[in-house]
Amino acid sequence: VQLVESGGGLVQPGGSLRLSCVASGFTFSNYGMSWYRQAPGKERELVAKIFSRGNSIVYPDSVKGRFTISRDNAKNTVYLQMNSLKPEDTAVYYCKPLGMTYWGQGTQVTVSS
């Protein structure tokens, strides 16, 4: 299993980023996928998950209405669209297949003016 996250970077408050995670080594369309994040000094937290059929859940109240998870099974890719970014969204973002313990290397998101 390989997971490659990309799309992170430095963005000003109020800006947007779209993260991508390309997966390989398993039948992507059969698995739900999730995005987690880990801020400095904090535990890794679940941000959103999307099931194999496309229905999705966004978890922390702090990101509801701003973050959207989606997937493209033809590209073995899961996305996290992040809008109206805030400094507290600064973290390393990781994707993970549901039911598996594999992690990618993560992509750094820094929200700062």
MOPAC internal coordinates of N, CA, C and O (Angstrom, degrees):
PM7 1SCF
backbone

  N    0.0000 0     0.00 0     0.00 0    0    0    0
  C    1.4633 1     0.00 0     0.00 0    1    0    0
  C    1.5294 1   108.68 1     0.00 0    2    1    0
  O    1.2310 1   121.42 1   -48.46 1    3    2    1
  N    1.3267 1   114.89 1   131.54 1    3    2    1
  C    1.4572 1   119.49 1   176.21 1    5    3    2
  C    1.5266 1   109.10 1  -132.47 1    6    5    3
  O    1.2310 1   121.16 1   -44.13 1    7    6    5
  N    1.3172 1   115.38 1   135.87 1    7    6    5
  C    1.4598 1   122.67 1  -179.88 1    9    7    6
  C    1.5140 1   107.64 1  -129.23 1   10    9    7
  O    1.2310 1   120.38 1   -55.99 1   11   10    9
  N    1.3119 1   116.88 1   124.01 1   11   10    9
  C    1.4618 1   120.93 1  -177.23 1   13   11   10
  C    1.5236 1   108.41 1  -124.13 1   14   13   11
  O    1.2310 1   121.17 1   -71.34 1   15   14   13
  N    1.3286 1   115.37 1   108.66 1   15   14   13
  C    1.4597 1   121.71 1   178.76 1   17   15   14
  C    1.5247 1   110.18 1   -90.16 1   18   17   15
  O    1.2310 1   120.75 1   -31.60 1   19   18   17
  N    1.3103 1   116.18 1   148.40 1   19   18   17
  C    1.4623 1   121.66 1   176.51 1   21   19   18
  C    1.5135 1   109.04 1  -155.40 1   22   21   19
  O    1.2310 1   121.20 1    -8.69 1   23   22   21
  N    1.3369 1   115.31 1   171.31 1   23   22   21
  C    1.4523 1   120.36 1   175.52 1   25   23   22
  C    1.5051 1   115.28 1   104.06 1   26   25   23
  O    1.2310 1   120.35 1   173.87 1   27   26   25
  N    1.3202 1   116.93 1    -6.13 1   27   26   25
  C    1.4529 1   119.41 1   178.58 1   29   27   26
  C    1.5213 1   111.47 1   -73.37 1   30   29   27
  O    1.2310 1   121.26 1    -3.86 1   31   30   29
  N    1.3248 1   115.20 1   176.14 1   31   30   29
  C    1.4483 1   119.98 1   178.47 1   33   31   30
  C    1.5090 1   111.43 1   161.77 1   34   33   31
  O    1.2310 1   121.57 1    11.67 1   35   34   33
  N    1.3132 1   114.59 1  -168.33 1   35   34   33
  C    1.4602 1   121.68 1   178.13 1   37   35   34
  C    1.5249 1   108.83 1   -97.72 1   38   37   35
  O    1.2310 1   120.62 1   -52.33 1   39   38   37
  N    1.3105 1   116.42 1   127.67 1   39   38   37
  C    1.4628 1   120.94 1  -178.36 1   41   39   38
  C    1.5203 1   108.62 1  -139.32 1   42   41   39
  O    1.2310 1   120.70 1   -30.76 1   43   42   41
  N    1.3126 1   116.27 1   149.24 1   43   42   41
  C    1.4638 1   120.54 1   178.63 1   45   43   42
  C    1.5205 1   110.40 1   -78.18 1   46   45   43
  O    1.2310 1   119.91 1   -25.93 1   47   46   45
  N    1.3156 1   117.78 1   154.07 1   47   46   45
  C    1.4677 1   120.18 1   175.11 1   49   47   46
  C    1.5210 1   110.46 1   -53.27 1   50   49   47
  O    1.2310 1   121.35 1   -42.94 1   51   50   49
  N    1.3318 1   115.03 1   137.06 1   51   50   49
  C    1.4509 1   121.37 1  -176.76 1   53   51   50
  C    1.5094 1   114.06 1    90.94 1   54   53   51
  O    1.2310 1   120.21 1   170.57 1   55   54   53
  N    1.3114 1   117.20 1    -9.43 1   55   54   53
  C    1.4514 1   121.33 1  -179.75 1   57   55   54
  C    1.5132 1   113.30 1   -81.29 1   58   57   55
  O    1.2310 1   121.30 1     2.10 1   59   58   57
  N    1.3310 1   115.12 1  -177.90 1   59   58   57
  C    1.4696 1   121.74 1  -177.33 1   61   59   58
  C    1.5179 1   110.64 1  -131.28 1   62   61   59
  O    1.2310 1   121.56 1   -27.34 1   63   62   61
  N    1.2972 1   114.62 1   152.66 1   63   62   61
  C    1.4612 1   122.68 1   172.31 1   65   63   62
  C    1.5205 1   108.10 1  -143.81 1   66   65   63
  O    1.2310 1   120.95 1   -29.02 1   67   66   65
  N    1.3310 1   115.79 1   150.98 1   67   66   65
  C    1.4511 1   120.28 1   171.17 1   69   67   66
  C    1.5184 1   108.37 1  -121.62 1   70   69   67
  O    1.2310 1   120.98 1   -63.40 1   71   70   69
  N    1.2976 1   115.73 1   116.60 1   71   70   69
  C    1.4554 1   121.90 1   176.97 1   73   71   70
  C    1.5240 1   109.85 1   -88.55 1   74   73   71
  O    1.2310 1   121.23 1   -33.16 1   75   74   73
  N    1.3224 1   115.26 1   146.84 1   75   74   73
  C    1.4624 1   121.88 1   176.57 1   77   75   74
  C    1.5214 1   109.30 1  -126.47 1   78   77   75
  O    1.2310 1   121.09 1   -30.93 1   79   78   77
  N    1.3006 1   115.53 1   149.07 1   79   78   77
  C    1.4625 1   121.39 1   174.69 1   81   79   78
  C    1.5250 1   107.05 1  -137.30 1   82   81   79
  O    1.2310 1   121.00 1   -65.45 1   83   82   81
  N    1.3225 1   115.69 1   114.55 1   83   82   81
  C    1.4593 1   120.91 1   177.17 1   85   83   82
  C    1.5214 1   108.25 1   -95.85 1   86   85   83
  O    1.2310 1   120.97 1   -53.88 1   87   86   85
  N    1.3203 1   115.75 1   126.12 1   87   86   85
  C    1.4553 1   121.38 1  -176.11 1   89   87   86
  C    1.5214 1   110.99 1  -110.89 1   90   89   87
  O    1.2310 1   120.87 1   -30.91 1   91   90   89
  N    1.3177 1   115.94 1   149.09 1   91   90   89
  C    1.4611 1   121.16 1   176.13 1   93   91   90
  C    1.5227 1   108.82 1  -152.04 1   94   93   91
  O    1.2310 1   121.23 1   -16.53 1   95   94   93
  N    1.3275 1   115.26 1   163.47 1   95   94   93
  C    1.4550 1   120.20 1   177.38 1   97   95   94
  C    1.5086 1   114.65 1    94.14 1   98   97   95
  O    1.2310 1   120.24 1  -179.90 1   99   98   97
  N    1.3267 1   117.14 1     0.10 1   99   98   97
  C    1.4555 1   121.29 1   175.99 1  101   99   98
  C    1.5268 1   107.53 1  -153.70 1  102  101   99
  O    1.2310 1   120.75 1   -11.43 1  103  102  101
  N    1.3205 1   116.18 1   168.57 1  103  102  101
  C    1.4652 1   120.42 1  -178.84 1  105  103  102
  C    1.5207 1   108.26 1   -80.74 1  106  105  103
  O    1.2310 1   121.25 1   -85.91 1  107  106  105
  N    1.3234 1   115.20 1    94.09 1  107  106  105
  C    1.4691 1   122.82 1  -171.19 1  109  107  106
  C    1.5264 1   111.52 1   -54.02 1  110  109  107
  O    1.2310 1   120.08 1   135.90 1  111  110  109
  N    1.3156 1   117.46 1   -44.10 1  111  110  109
  C    1.4626 1   120.75 1  -173.38 1  113  111  110
  C    1.5250 1   112.79 1   -65.26 1  114  113  111
  O    1.2310 1   120.10 1   163.43 1  115  114  113
  N    1.3240 1   117.41 1   -16.57 1  115  114  113
  C    1.4627 1   121.06 1  -178.86 1  117  115  114
  C    1.5275 1   113.36 1   -88.32 1  118  117  115
  O    1.2310 1   120.49 1   172.16 1  119  118  117
  N    1.3195 1   116.66 1    -7.84 1  119  118  117
  C    1.4572 1   120.10 1  -172.28 1  121  119  118
  C    1.5203 1   112.58 1  -119.40 1  122  121  119
  O    1.2310 1   121.58 1   -39.16 1  123  122  121
  N    1.3113 1   114.58 1   140.84 1  123  122  121
  C    1.4369 1   118.60 1   165.34 1  125  123  122
  C    1.5217 1   109.91 1   -69.93 1  126  125  123
  O    1.2310 1   121.26 1   -21.67 1  127  126  125
  N    1.3268 1   115.19 1   158.33 1  127  126  125
  C    1.4555 1   120.80 1  -179.79 1  129  127  126
  C    1.5235 1   109.33 1  -130.87 1  130  129  127
  O    1.2310 1   121.14 1   -22.22 1  131  130  129
  N    1.3096 1   115.43 1   157.78 1  131  130  129
  C    1.4590 1   119.73 1  -178.51 1  133  131  130
  C    1.5159 1   110.61 1  -140.55 1  134  133  131
  O    1.2310 1   121.68 1   -21.75 1  135  134  133
  N    1.3159 1   114.39 1   158.25 1  135  134  133
  C    1.4581 1   122.41 1   170.81 1  137  135  134
  C    1.5380 1   107.81 1  -118.08 1  138  137  135
  O    1.2310 1   121.25 1   -45.20 1  139  138  137
  N    1.3199 1   115.21 1   134.80 1  139  138  137
  C    1.4532 1   122.93 1   174.21 1  141  139  138
  C    1.5290 1   108.00 1  -121.60 1  142  141  139
  O    1.2310 1   121.13 1   -16.08 1  143  142  141
  N    1.3004 1   115.45 1   163.92 1  143  142  141
  C    1.4683 1   119.37 1   171.76 1  145  143  142
  C    1.5285 1   109.66 1  -141.90 1  146  145  143
  O    1.2310 1   122.07 1   -26.82 1  147  146  145
  N    1.3233 1   113.64 1   153.18 1  147  146  145
  C    1.4533 1   119.79 1   178.13 1  149  147  146
  C    1.5171 1   109.21 1  -137.04 1  150  149  147
  O    1.2310 1   121.54 1   -65.38 1  151  150  149
  N    1.3077 1   114.66 1   114.62 1  151  150  149
  C    1.4675 1   121.11 1   177.13 1  153  151  150
  C    1.5216 1   109.19 1   -87.73 1  154  153  151
  O    1.2310 1   120.02 1   -21.96 1  155  154  153
  N    1.3257 1   117.56 1   158.04 1  155  154  153
  C    1.4687 1   120.39 1  -179.89 1  157  155  154
  C    1.5256 1   111.56 1   -56.11 1  158  157  155
  O    1.2310 1   121.08 1   -51.25 1  159  158  157
  N    1.3239 1   115.54 1   128.75 1  159  158  157
  C    1.4502 1   120.61 1   177.39 1  161  159  158
  C    1.5122 1   115.44 1    76.45 1  162  161  159
  O    1.2310 1   120.56 1  -174.16 1  163  162  161
  N    1.3319 1   116.54 1     5.84 1  163  162  161
  C    1.4625 1   120.29 1  -178.65 1  165  163  162
  C    1.5190 1   110.66 1  -121.42 1  166  165  163
  O    1.2310 1   121.24 1   -17.53 1  167  166  165
  N    1.3286 1   115.24 1   162.47 1  167  166  165
  C    1.4499 1   120.02 1   177.54 1  169  167  166
  C    1.5339 1   110.20 1   -76.66 1  170  169  167
  O    1.2310 1   121.76 1   -25.09 1  171  170  169
  N    1.3092 1   114.24 1   154.91 1  171  170  169
  C    1.4623 1   119.56 1   176.07 1  173  171  170
  C    1.5187 1   108.97 1   -66.63 1  174  173  171
  O    1.2310 1   120.21 1   -45.53 1  175  174  173
  N    1.3306 1   117.20 1   134.47 1  175  174  173
  C    1.4566 1   120.62 1  -178.56 1  177  175  174
  C    1.5202 1   111.28 1  -125.82 1  178  177  175
  O    1.2310 1   121.27 1   -32.79 1  179  178  177
  N    1.3201 1   115.18 1   147.21 1  179  178  177
  C    1.4571 1   121.63 1   177.79 1  181  179  178
  C    1.5240 1   109.28 1   -74.93 1  182  181  179
  O    1.2310 1   120.80 1   -49.75 1  183  182  181
  N    1.3116 1   116.08 1   130.25 1  183  182  181
  C    1.4560 1   121.96 1  -179.76 1  185  183  182
  C    1.5155 1   111.63 1  -102.27 1  186  185  183
  O    1.2310 1   120.50 1   134.76 1  187  186  185
  N    1.3201 1   116.65 1   -45.24 1  187  186  185
  C    1.4625 1   119.71 1  -176.75 1  189  187  186
  C    1.5131 1   109.15 1  -162.81 1  190  189  187
  O    1.2310 1   121.06 1   -25.40 1  191  190  189
  N    1.3163 1   115.59 1   154.60 1  191  190  189
  C    1.4510 1   120.58 1   173.11 1  193  191  190
  C    1.5138 1   109.45 1  -138.33 1  194  193  191
  O    1.2310 1   121.11 1   -28.73 1  195  194  193
  N    1.3157 1   115.48 1   151.27 1  195  194  193
  C    1.4528 1   121.58 1   177.55 1  197  195  194
  C    1.5169 1   107.58 1  -134.45 1  198  197  195
  O    1.2310 1   120.81 1   -47.99 1  199  198  197
  N    1.3335 1   116.06 1   132.01 1  199  198  197
  C    1.4483 1   120.49 1  -175.89 1  201  199  198
  C    1.5242 1   110.25 1   -86.25 1  202  201  199
  O    1.2310 1   121.05 1    -9.20 1  203  202  201
  N    1.3154 1   115.60 1   170.80 1  203  202  201
  C    1.4623 1   120.37 1  -173.22 1  205  203  202
  C    1.5265 1   111.81 1   -60.59 1  206  205  203
  O    1.2310 1   119.97 1   149.78 1  207  206  205
  N    1.3071 1   117.66 1   -30.22 1  207  206  205
  C    1.4609 1   120.57 1  -179.35 1  209  207  206
  C    1.5274 1   112.69 1   -87.66 1  210  209  207
  O    1.2310 1   120.42 1   176.96 1  211  210  209
  N    1.3423 1   116.80 1    -3.04 1  211  210  209
  C    1.4537 1   119.16 1   173.19 1  213  211  210
  C    1.5139 1   116.06 1   106.49 1  214  213  211
  O    1.2310 1   119.64 1   166.00 1  215  214  213
  N    1.3228 1   118.30 1   -14.00 1  215  214  213
  C    1.4632 1   117.98 1   177.09 1  217  215  214
  C    1.5272 1   108.91 1   -71.10 1  218  217  215
  O    1.2310 1   121.15 1   -33.22 1  219  218  217
  N    1.3010 1   115.40 1   146.78 1  219  218  217
  C    1.4569 1   119.07 1  -169.47 1  221  219  218
  C    1.5221 1   112.20 1  -137.60 1  222  221  219
  O    1.2310 1   121.90 1   -18.37 1  223  222  221
  N    1.3185 1   113.96 1   161.63 1  223  222  221
  C    1.4642 1   121.63 1   177.79 1  225  223  222
  C    1.5194 1   107.75 1  -138.05 1  226  225  223
  O    1.2310 1   120.86 1   -45.80 1  227  226  225
  N    1.3159 1   115.95 1   134.20 1  227  226  225
  C    1.4647 1   121.75 1   172.90 1  229  227  226
  C    1.5126 1   107.00 1  -109.78 1  230  229  227
  O    1.2310 1   120.15 1   -48.30 1  231  230  229
  N    1.3263 1   117.32 1   131.70 1  231  230  229
  C    1.4493 1   119.48 1  -168.27 1  233  231  230
  C    1.5158 1   118.42 1   -94.41 1  234  233  231
  O    1.2310 1   117.88 1   111.97 1  235  234  233
  N    1.2946 1   121.65 1   -68.03 1  235  234  233
  C    1.4583 1   115.57 1  -170.64 1  237  235  234
  C    1.5247 1   110.53 1   -66.00 1  238  237  235
  O    1.2310 1   120.41 1   -40.75 1  239  238  237
  N    1.2973 1   116.81 1   139.25 1  239  238  237
  C    1.4623 1   120.24 1   176.01 1  241  239  238
  C    1.5166 1   111.47 1   -56.43 1  242  241  239
  O    1.2310 1   121.20 1   151.95 1  243  242  241
  N    1.3242 1   115.32 1   -28.05 1  243  242  241
  C    1.4661 1   119.83 1  -176.01 1  245  243  242
  C    1.5239 1   113.34 1   -67.67 1  246  245  243
  O    1.2310 1   119.94 1   161.95 1  247  246  245
  N    1.3447 1   117.72 1   -18.05 1  247  246  245
  C    1.4710 1   119.33 1  -178.85 1  249  247  246
  C    1.5209 1   112.61 1  -115.31 1  250  249  247
  O    1.2310 1   120.13 1   171.57 1  251  250  249
  N    1.3189 1   117.36 1    -8.43 1  251  250  249
  C    1.4657 1   119.32 1   178.94 1  253  251  250
  C    1.5201 1   110.57 1   -60.44 1  254  253  251
  O    1.2310 1   121.68 1   -44.58 1  255  254  253
  N    1.3164 1   114.38 1   135.42 1  255  254  253
  C    1.4575 1   120.02 1  -177.36 1  257  255  254
  C    1.5136 1   113.44 1    86.75 1  258  257  255
  O    1.2310 1   120.30 1   168.48 1  259  258  257
  N    1.3365 1   117.03 1   -11.52 1  259  258  257
  C    1.4645 1   120.49 1   179.62 1  261  259  258
  C    1.5345 1   111.90 1  -115.42 1  262  261  259
  O    1.2310 1   120.07 1   147.51 1  263  262  261
  N    1.3142 1   117.47 1   -32.49 1  263  262  261
  C    1.4711 1   122.32 1  -177.63 1  265  263  262
  C    1.5212 1   110.06 1  -107.70 1  266  265  263
  O    1.2310 1   121.18 1   -37.45 1  267  266  265
  N    1.3297 1   115.35 1   142.55 1  267  266  265
  C    1.4591 1   121.48 1   177.30 1  269  267  266
  C    1.5247 1   108.67 1  -135.87 1  270  269  267
  O    1.2310 1   120.92 1   -48.54 1  271  270  269
  N    1.3183 1   115.85 1   131.46 1  271  270  269
  C    1.4634 1   120.54 1   176.14 1  273  271  270
  C    1.5212 1   108.87 1  -103.33 1  274  273  271
  O    1.2310 1   121.00 1   -37.94 1  275  274  273
  N    1.3173 1   115.69 1   142.06 1  275  274  273
  C    1.4661 1   120.35 1   178.08 1  277  275  274
  C    1.5261 1   108.39 1  -149.37 1  278  277  275
  O    1.2310 1   121.00 1    -9.67 1  279  278  277
  N    1.3148 1   115.70 1   170.33 1  279  278  277
  C    1.4622 1   119.50 1  -179.11 1  281  279  278
  C    1.5152 1   110.53 1  -144.88 1  282  281  279
  O    1.2310 1   121.42 1   -25.35 1  283  282  281
  N    1.3312 1   114.90 1   154.65 1  283  282  281
  C    1.4600 1   122.50 1   174.41 1  285  283  282
  C    1.5261 1   105.30 1  -129.47 1  286  285  283
  O    1.2310 1   120.64 1   -79.46 1  287  286  285
  N    1.3153 1   116.38 1   100.54 1  287  286  285
  C    1.4675 1   120.31 1  -176.69 1  289  287  286
  C    1.5238 1   112.12 1   -65.77 1  290  289  287
  O    1.2310 1   119.88 1   152.46 1  291  290  289
  N    1.3217 1   117.84 1   -27.54 1  291  290  289
  C    1.4623 1   120.56 1   178.73 1  293  291  290
  C    1.5281 1   111.33 1   -67.63 1  294  293  291
  O    1.2310 1   120.97 1   154.37 1  295  294  293
  N    1.3206 1   115.74 1   -25.63 1  295  294  293
  C    1.4675 1   120.71 1  -179.25 1  297  295  294
  C    1.5255 1   112.61 1  -107.26 1  298  297  295
  O    1.2310 1   120.37 1  -175.85 1  299  298  297
  N    1.3240 1   116.89 1     4.15 1  299  298  297
  C    1.4750 1   120.87 1  -177.57 1  301  299  298
  C    1.5228 1   111.24 1    51.62 1  302  301  299
  O    1.2310 1   120.93 1  -137.01 1  303  302  301
  N    1.3038 1   115.83 1    42.99 1  303  302  301
  C    1.4604 1   120.80 1  -172.79 1  305  303  302
  C    1.5222 1   111.11 1  -130.80 1  306  305  303
  O    1.2310 1   121.26 1   -41.29 1  307  306  305
  N    1.3121 1   115.19 1   138.71 1  307  306  305
  C    1.4550 1   122.10 1   171.98 1  309  307  306
  C    1.5269 1   107.46 1  -116.63 1  310  309  307
  O    1.2310 1   120.93 1   -37.08 1  311  310  309
  N    1.3233 1   115.83 1   142.92 1  311  310  309
  C    1.4542 1   121.90 1  -175.92 1  313  311  310
  C    1.5297 1   110.81 1  -119.90 1  314  313  311
  O    1.2310 1   121.47 1   -23.95 1  315  314  313
  N    1.3219 1   114.79 1   156.05 1  315  314  313
  C    1.4573 1   120.80 1   169.58 1  317  315  314
  C    1.5228 1   107.07 1  -133.70 1  318  317  315
  O    1.2310 1   121.40 1   -72.55 1  319  318  317
  N    1.3276 1   114.92 1   107.45 1  319  318  317
  C    1.4618 1   120.46 1   176.53 1  321  319  318
  C    1.5177 1   107.86 1   -87.14 1  322  321  319
  O    1.2310 1   120.76 1   -56.06 1  323  322  321
  N    1.3201 1   116.16 1   123.94 1  323  322  321
  C    1.4653 1   121.34 1  -176.79 1  325  323  322
  C    1.5241 1   108.63 1  -121.13 1  326  325  323
  O    1.2310 1   121.10 1   -62.20 1  327  326  325
  N    1.3068 1   115.51 1   117.80 1  327  326  325
  C    1.4700 1   121.66 1   179.78 1  329  327  326
  C    1.5149 1   110.57 1  -115.68 1  330  329  327
  O    1.2310 1   121.07 1   -16.22 1  331  330  329
  N    1.3195 1   115.55 1   163.78 1  331  330  329
  C    1.4681 1   121.82 1   177.95 1  333  331  330
  C    1.5274 1   111.00 1    48.70 1  334  333  331
  O    1.2310 1   121.23 1  -130.79 1  335  334  333
  N    1.2975 1   115.26 1    49.21 1  335  334  333
  C    1.4614 1   120.23 1  -174.84 1  337  335  334
  C    1.5206 1   112.23 1   -64.42 1  338  337  335
  O    1.2310 1   121.77 1   -34.01 1  339  338  337
  N    1.3309 1   114.21 1   145.99 1  339  338  337
  C    1.4574 1   122.17 1  -178.71 1  341  339  338
  C    1.5314 1   109.33 1  -122.46 1  342  341  339
  O    1.2310 1   119.92 1   -22.67 1  343  342  341
  N    1.3184 1   117.76 1   157.33 1  343  342  341
  C    1.4736 1   119.29 1   178.44 1  345  343  342
  C    1.5287 1   113.00 1   -55.01 1  346  345  343
  O    1.2310 1   120.19 1   147.73 1  347  346  345
  N    1.3199 1   117.25 1   -32.27 1  347  346  345
  C    1.4623 1   119.81 1  -179.79 1  349  347  346
  C    1.5286 1   112.93 1   -72.67 1  350  349  347
  O    1.2310 1   119.91 1   174.16 1  351  350  349
  N    1.3185 1   117.78 1    -5.84 1  351  350  349
  C    1.4676 1   120.76 1   173.63 1  353  351  350
  C    1.5285 1   111.49 1   -83.27 1  354  353  351
  O    1.2310 1   120.33 1   173.73 1  355  354  353
  N    1.3097 1   116.98 1    -6.27 1  355  354  353
  C    1.4596 1   121.02 1   178.79 1  357  355  354
  C    1.5191 1   110.62 1   -59.69 1  358  357  355
  O    1.2310 1   120.66 1   -56.26 1  359  358  357
  N    1.3256 1   116.34 1   123.74 1  359  358  357
  C    1.4625 1   121.47 1  -176.72 1  361  359  358
  C    1.5228 1   108.61 1  -177.74 1  362  361  359
  O    1.2310 1   121.30 1    -9.21 1  363  362  361
  N    1.3226 1   115.12 1   170.79 1  363  362  361
  C    1.4549 1   120.79 1   166.53 1  365  363  362
  C    1.5189 1   106.89 1   -91.44 1  366  365  363
  O    1.2310 1   120.73 1   -49.90 1  367  366  365
  N    1.3116 1   116.20 1   130.10 1  367  366  365
  C    1.4555 1   122.10 1  -177.16 1  369  367  366
  C    1.5297 1   109.59 1  -106.35 1  370  369  367
  O    1.2310 1   121.62 1   -46.05 1  371  370  369
  N    1.3345 1   114.50 1   133.95 1  371  370  369
  C    1.4603 1   121.97 1  -176.81 1  373  371  370
  C    1.5225 1   110.19 1  -126.44 1  374  373  371
  O    1.2310 1   120.75 1   -31.97 1  375  374  373
  N    1.3200 1   116.17 1   148.03 1  375  374  373
  C    1.4571 1   119.16 1   170.15 1  377  375  374
  C    1.5257 1   109.29 1  -107.94 1  378  377  375
  O    1.2310 1   120.91 1   -23.40 1  379  378  377
  N    1.3212 1   115.87 1   156.60 1  379  378  377
  C    1.4616 1   121.01 1  -178.34 1  381  379  378
  C    1.5169 1   109.95 1  -155.50 1  382  381  379
  O    1.2310 1   119.84 1   -46.05 1  383  382  381
  N    1.3123 1   117.92 1   133.95 1  383  382  381
  C    1.4627 1   119.44 1   173.57 1  385  383  382
  C    1.5287 1   109.89 1   -68.25 1  386  385  383
  O    1.2310 1   120.45 1   -40.30 1  387  386  385
  N    1.3144 1   116.75 1   139.70 1  387  386  385
  C    1.4518 1   119.65 1   176.14 1  389  387  386
  C    1.5224 1   109.62 1   -65.13 1  390  389  387
  O    1.2310 1   120.36 1   -43.96 1  391  390  389
  N    1.3147 1   116.91 1   136.04 1  391  390  389
  C    1.4543 1   121.41 1   178.87 1  393  391  390
  C    1.5047 1   114.49 1    83.85 1  394  393  391
  O    1.2310 1   119.87 1  -179.75 1  395  394  393
  N    1.3141 1   117.85 1     0.25 1  395  394  393
  C    1.4654 1   121.87 1   176.86 1  397  395  394
  C    1.5234 1   108.71 1  -121.67 1  398  397  395
  O    1.2310 1   121.05 1   -18.63 1  399  398  397
  N    1.3206 1   115.60 1   161.37 1  399  398  397
  C    1.4659 1   119.86 1   179.63 1  401  399  398
  C    1.5208 1   111.95 1  -111.31 1  402  401  399
  O    1.2310 1   120.04 1  -160.81 1  403  402  401
  N    1.3220 1   117.52 1    19.19 1  403  402  401
  C    1.4572 1   120.14 1   177.35 1  405  403  402
  C    1.5255 1   110.43 1   -82.32 1  406  405  403
  O    1.2310 1   121.50 1   -38.11 1  407  406  405
  N    1.3384 1   114.74 1   141.89 1  407  406  405
  C    1.4596 1   121.48 1   177.90 1  409  407  406
  C    1.5182 1   109.45 1  -128.18 1  410  409  407
  O    1.2310 1   120.81 1   -30.65 1  411  410  409
  N    1.3164 1   116.06 1   149.35 1  411  410  409
  C    1.4522 1   120.86 1   170.67 1  413  411  410
  C    1.5162 1   110.00 1   -84.50 1  414  413  411
  O    1.2310 1   121.05 1     8.39 1  415  414  413
  N    1.3270 1   115.60 1  -171.61 1  415  414  413
  C    1.4660 1   120.37 1  -178.42 1  417  415  414
  C    1.5278 1   111.26 1   -82.67 1  418  417  415
  O    1.2310 1   120.44 1   166.01 1  419  418  417
  N    1.3056 1   116.77 1   -13.99 1  419  418  417
  C    1.4566 1   120.61 1  -179.91 1  421  419  418
  C    1.5154 1   112.48 1    85.82 1  422  421  419
  O    1.2310 1   121.33 1   -18.66 1  423  422  421
  N    1.3264 1   115.06 1   161.34 1  423  422  421
  C    1.4596 1   121.58 1   175.73 1  425  423  422
  C    1.5277 1   107.93 1  -132.87 1  426  425  423
  O    1.2310 1   120.87 1   -47.81 1  427  426  425
  N    1.3151 1   115.94 1   132.19 1  427  426  425
  C    1.4628 1   121.14 1  -174.84 1  429  427  426
  C    1.5287 1   110.35 1   -81.63 1  430  429  427
  O    1.2310 1   121.09 1   -49.89 1  431  430  429
  N    1.3112 1   115.52 1   130.11 1  431  430  429
  C    1.4677 1   122.50 1   172.70 1  433  431  430
  C    1.5189 1   107.68 1  -116.97 1  434  433  431
  O    1.2310 1   120.96 1   -56.81 1  435  434  433
  N    1.3192 1   115.76 1   123.19 1  435  434  433
  C    1.4629 1   121.09 1   178.34 1  437  435  434
  C    1.5175 1   108.68 1  -124.04 1  438  437  435
  O    1.2310 1   120.99 1   -57.50 1  439  438  437
  N    1.3225 1   115.70 1   122.50 1  439  438  437
  C    1.4622 1   121.32 1  -179.89 1  441  439  438
  C    1.5203 1   107.25 1  -111.38 1  442  441  439
  O    1.2310 1   121.48 1   -69.08 1  443  442  441
  N    1.3047 1   114.78 1   110.92 1  443  442  441
  C    1.4655 1   119.59 1  -175.36 1  445  443  442
  C    1.5149 1   110.18 1  -159.24 1  446  445  443
  O    1.2310 1   121.28 1   -31.67 1  447  446  445
  N    1.3116 1   115.15 1   148.33 1  447  446  445
  C    1.4606 1   119.82 1   175.42 1  449  447  446
  C    1.5312 1   110.36 1   -93.64 1  450  449  447
  O    1.2310 1   120.10 1   180.00 1  451  450  449

